[in-house]
Amino acid sequence: MKKVVDGLNNVVKYILYLLLTILIIAVFAQVVFRFVLEQPLAWTEELARYCLVWITFLGAAYAMSKKAHIGLEFFKDRLPKLGRDFLTILSALVSIAFFVILLVQGYELVNRSMAQLSPVLRLPMGVVYAVMPISAILLIINTISITIHGVKGGAQR
């Protein structure tokens, strides 16, 4: 299972690289066209905004895989292994509950907004919002994976 999750996260990492490259190119083009050529492009701002949204949500899922999210370990580290494991599982369950809400609500938002088009790029807004349920699934998978690994191996952050 760990190899599958690592492979999935590797794909997400390269998607993040691609999105960041597109974001940089779009913003650079906007600056050049607006301030050097004095002919601003309408689509670059919208493209950069949507790339940033996708980077934020996918980045949160990728950060979960690397245990890069902020956490409070001070009290947990002072507990015996059973107490640490209990808190690890409890925090994972609470997180997963939130991610399930994000998944369900995100899916409903995608369905409701597929007919609405973005102002300039004319993309269905459901495509833009699709990152919510996608990242929720990735967050659930990564949370389960790191929780199992942490409880089995007793790994610290």
Rosetta blueprint (number, residue, H / E / L):
1 M L
2 K H
3 K H
4 V H
5 V H
6 D H
7 G H
8 L H
9 N H
10 N H
11 V H
12 V H
13 K H
14 Y H
15 I H
16 L H
17 Y H
18 L H
19 L H
20 L H
21 T H
22 I H
23 L H
24 I H
25 I H
26 A H
27 V H
28 F H
29 A H
30 Q H
31 V H
32 V H
33 F H
34 R H
35 F H
36 V H
37 L L
38 E L
39 Q L
40 P L
41 L L
42 A L
43 W H
44 T H
45 E H
46 E H
47 L H
48 A H
49 R H
50 Y H
51 C H
52 L H
53 V H
54 W H
55 I H
56 T H
57 F H
58 L H
59 G H
60 A H
61 A H
62 Y H
63 A H
64 M H
65 S H
66 K L
67 K L
68 A L
69 H L
70 I L
71 G L
72 L L
73 E L
74 F L
75 F L
76 K H
77 D H
78 R H
79 L L
80 P L
81 K H
82 L H
83 G H
84 R H
85 D H
86 F H
87 L H
88 T H
89 I H
90 L H
91 S H
92 A H
93 L H
94 V H
95 S H
96 I H
97 A H
98 F H
99 F H
100 V H
101 I H
102 L H
103 L H
104 V H
105 Q H
106 G H
107 Y H
108 E H
109 L H
110 V H
111 N H
112 R H
113 S H
114 M L
115 A L
116 Q L
117 L E
118 S L
119 P L
120 V L
121 L L
122 R L
123 L L
124 P E
125 M H
126 G H
127 V H
128 V H
129 Y H
130 A L
131 V H
132 M H
133 P H
134 I H
135 S H
136 A H
137 I H
138 L H
139 L H
140 I H
141 I H
142 N H
143 T H
144 I H
145 S H
146 I H
147 T H
148 I H
149 H H
150 G H
151 V H
152 K H
153 G H
154 G L
155 A L
156 Q L
157 R L
